[in-house]
Amino acid sequence: SWLAQVVERKGRLLRVTHEVAGAGLRALAFTFDIGTIHVSAAGGVLAAEAHPAGEGEAAVNADEEDPWWTMLGSPLVRVQEHEGGILLQFREDADSPKIVWLVPGDAALSVRVVA
């Protein structure tokens, strides 16, 4: 998968943007130095779409929001499926890792900080 390629190449997180629908989070776009991953949820399932560097734009800059501002410039080092969602670990275990859990809902996406 493209997420695995980002981990393998130690892609550094440069920007996070999001799309909001009503009161819920509709999608997130993670821009790495090697490309962008657009993550959304529908029917309780996560969908991820990859774009090479320079392609695709999302709606609203979320760089300064929690938890994303703490991860900018950090490499994505691990991706793991977890209880119907996906765990993203930024930074190695020895380097004060930041872990977020992306959880799909029927029409919204939930972000939970694990560590």
C-alpha positions as CSV (number, residue, x, y, z in Angstrom):
1,S,0.0,0.0,0.0
2,W,1.0,3.6,-0.4
3,L,1.0,4.1,3.4
4,A,3.6,1.3,3.6
5,Q,5.7,3.1,1.0
6,V,5.6,6.3,3.1
7,V,6.7,4.4,6.1
8,E,9.5,2.6,4.2
9,R,10.8,5.9,2.8
10,K,10.3,7.7,6.2
11,G,8.1,10.3,4.6
12,R,8.1,13.5,6.6
13,L,4.7,15.1,7.5
14,L,4.6,18.6,6.0
15,R,0.9,19.6,6.2
16,V,-2.5,18.3,7.4
17,T,-5.7,19.6,6.0
18,H,-9.3,18.6,6.6
19,E,-12.8,18.7,5.1
20,V,-15.7,19.2,7.5
21,A,-19.3,18.2,6.7
22,G,-21.9,19.5,9.2
23,A,-20.6,18.8,12.7
24,G,-18.3,16.0,11.6
25,L,-14.9,15.5,10.1
26,R,-15.4,14.2,6.6
27,A,-11.8,13.7,5.5
28,L,-8.1,14.4,6.2
29,A,-5.2,14.9,3.8
30,F,-1.7,14.2,5.0
31,T,0.9,15.8,2.9
32,F,4.4,14.2,3.1
33,D,7.5,15.2,1.3
34,I,6.8,12.3,-1.1
35,G,3.1,12.8,-1.7
36,T,-0.3,13.2,-0.2
37,I,-2.7,10.6,1.4
38,H,-6.4,11.5,1.5
39,V,-8.3,9.5,4.1
40,S,-12.1,9.5,4.4
41,A,-14.8,7.4,6.0
42,A,-18.0,6.0,4.7
43,G,-20.2,3.3,6.1
44,G,-17.8,2.6,8.9
45,V,-14.9,1.9,6.5
46,L,-11.7,3.9,6.0
47,A,-10.7,4.8,2.4
48,A,-7.2,6.0,1.5
49,E,-6.2,7.6,-1.8
50,A,-2.7,8.5,-2.7
51,H,-1.4,11.4,-4.8
52,P,2.2,11.9,-5.8
53,A,3.9,15.1,-4.6
54,G,2.3,18.2,-6.0
55,E,-1.2,16.7,-6.8
56,G,-4.5,17.2,-4.9
57,E,-5.5,19.9,-2.5
58,A,-7.8,19.7,0.5
59,A,-10.1,22.4,2.0
60,V,-8.9,23.8,5.3
61,N,-5.4,24.0,6.8
62,A,-5.2,22.0,10.1
63,D,-1.5,22.4,10.7
64,E,-2.0,24.5,13.9
65,E,-4.7,22.3,15.4
66,D,-4.1,19.5,17.9
67,P,-2.7,17.0,17.5
68,W,-1.2,17.8,14.1
69,W,1.1,20.8,14.9
70,T,3.1,18.4,17.2
71,M,3.9,16.1,14.3
72,L,4.9,18.4,11.5
73,G,8.3,17.5,10.2
74,S,8.2,14.1,11.8
75,P,8.5,10.9,9.7
76,L,5.7,8.4,9.5
77,V,7.3,5.2,10.9
78,R,4.5,2.8,11.5
79,V,1.0,2.1,10.2
80,Q,-1.2,-0.6,11.8
81,E,-4.8,-1.6,11.4
82,H,-6.5,-1.4,14.8
83,E,-10.2,-2.2,15.6
84,G,-11.6,-1.2,12.3
85,G,-9.4,1.9,12.0
86,I,-5.8,2.7,11.5
87,L,-3.0,3.7,13.8
88,L,-0.4,6.1,12.5
89,Q,2.9,6.5,14.4
90,F,5.1,9.5,13.8
91,R,8.7,9.3,15.1
92,E,10.5,6.1,16.2
93,D,9.8,4.6,19.7
94,A,13.0,6.1,21.1
95,D,12.2,9.6,19.8
96,S,9.0,10.4,21.8
97,P,6.5,9.0,19.3
98,K,3.2,10.5,18.5
99,I,0.4,8.0,17.6
100,V,-3.1,8.9,16.3
101,W,-5.9,6.5,15.6
102,L,-8.1,7.2,12.6
103,V,-11.6,5.7,13.3
104,P,-14.2,5.5,10.6
105,G,-17.9,6.3,11.2
106,D,-20.9,6.1,8.9
107,A,-20.2,9.5,7.3
108,A,-17.5,11.0,9.4
109,L,-13.9,10.4,10.5
110,S,-12.7,10.5,14.1
111,V,-9.2,11.2,15.2
112,R,-8.0,10.0,18.6
113,V,-4.6,10.6,20.1
114,V,-3.1,7.4,21.6
115,A,0.3,8.7,22.6
